[in-house]
Amino acid sequence: MQHTRTWSDVYGSARALFEGRAGGHAWLIAAPPELAGELAAAIAGVDGKGRAALIVHEGLTPLLAAVQEERPRGVIVIAHTALAGGPAVSVPDTLVEDAGGLPYREGGEFPAWTGEDAGEGAEGECPAASAVAGLGVPVTVTTPAALAATLTAWMDRTPHGR
């Protein structure tokens, strides 16, 4: 996929768009800043159709806004450990003022989730995956090293995906 655009959203999150061959689906990759270093190269190395948007975010509000904006077929959440699913989580209500963008409130109750590739990894708490699942969008949690393989496999399992 070819990197075509980079920008910062209203929350101060870094965003990037990668485009593949015509057709296919929209995908969203979400990562915290400390795990984002090699993700652009991994996405660029994927041979697929459609587009993949990357968001490097802190907190859940920027992620939820990106999911609603991108309307992805699925979301890949990047974490230290791959997870197959996780319990419901409660995120305390907080005011975020130092993210480099618009101040915002976030928090709430988010549901338990099962990953799109539920055979991979253990179960564990992941607020980002729970938040995405709360929007009714398929989600999976993987590591930075496994991103390209995870995205490629998901595209392969999806009709007209790759």
N, C-alpha and C positions, 0 to 999 in steps of 0.2 A: 504494500500500500504506500502511496506517496503522500508525504507531509505537504499540505496545501495552505494551512493557516494556523497562526498562533495568536492568542489574545488573552486578556484578563477580564473576568466577569465582574459584575457589580459587587460581589462579595470579596473580591481580591484573589479569587482562585485562578490559577493558570489553566488555560484550555488550549487544546490543539486538535486539529482535524486532519485525518488521513483518509485518502480516497483510493479505492481500488478500481477494478474493472466495472463497467456499466452493469446495472442491475444489482441484485443482492439486497442486503438488509443494512440497517443502521445498528451499530453496536456502541456501547459506552464502556470505557475502562475508567475506573475510579481508584485513585491512590492517595495515600497521605504523602506529604512532602518527603519524608525520610526514605520512602521506598520507590520514588519516582525516577531516580537517576537514569536507568537504562531502558525505561519503558518505550520511549519514542523509537529507539533503534529496534526494539522487539516488534513493535507494531509495523514499522516500515518493512520489516523482513517477512511479513505475512503476505502470501499470494492469495488474494481473494477478491470477491466482488463486493460492492457496497461501500460503506464508509465506517470508520471507527473514530469516535471522539474520545479524547482523553481529558479528564479533569483531575487536577492535583488540588485537593481541597483539605481544609480543616473544618471539622464539624459536619453536621448532616444537612443543614439548610442549603448550602451550595450544591451538594449532591442531589438533593430532591429537586431543586430548580433545574439542574442539568438533565435529569431524567425526564421531567415534564417538557423541557425544551427540545431535547433530541428525539424523544419517542422511540427509544431503541427496541430492537427485537429481544435484547438481553443485556444485562450489565455484568461485567467482570470486576469484582472488587479485589484489589491487591492487598494482601496481608502478609505477615511474617510466616504464617502457616496456612496451607490449603485446608479448607473445611468443607465437610459434606452437608452441614446444616447447623442450626443453632436455635437456642431458646429465644423466647420473647425477651425484650430488654426495655428498661425504663431509663430514659435519659433525662437528667434533672433540667428543669427550666433555667436557662441562663441567658444573659445578654452578652453577645459577642461584639466587642467594639474594636479589637486590635488586629483584625484579620487583613487589614490593608484596603478595605473597601467599605461598603455600606454597613453600618451597625445593624444587627438583627437579633431577634430572640429565637431560641430553638430549644427543643426538648419535647418530651412526650413518650407515649407508649408505642412500641413497635412490635409486630408479631414474630412468632417463631417462623423459621424458614427452612426449606430444604433446597439444596443446591441443584442446579440443572444437571450437573454430573455428580449426583449424590454418592456414587461409589468412590469418589476421591476424598481422602482425608478423614479426620475425626470430626466429632461434633464440638462446637465451641461458640462462645458469644462473639458476635460481630455486629455492632450497632449499624454500620453502613449496609450490610446485607439485610438486616431486619427492616431498615427504613425503605429500601428498594422493594422488598417483598410486600410491604404495606401499601405500595402503589400498584400492586398486582403485576409487576414486571419480573420475568425470570431472572435469577441471579446465581452466580457462582463465585466462590472465593478461592483464589489461587495465589501463588507467590510470584515475585517479579521474574524469576528464572523460568517459570512455567507459563508465562503469559502467552507467548507465540503459539505454543503447542495447545494451550487451552482454547484460544480464539480459533485456531485452525480446526480443532476437533469439533467445536460448537458449530462452526460454519458447515463442516462436513455432515453433521447430523441434521441440519436445517435444509428443507427443500429450497432449491435455488440459492443456497447460501454461499457456495464457493465455486 
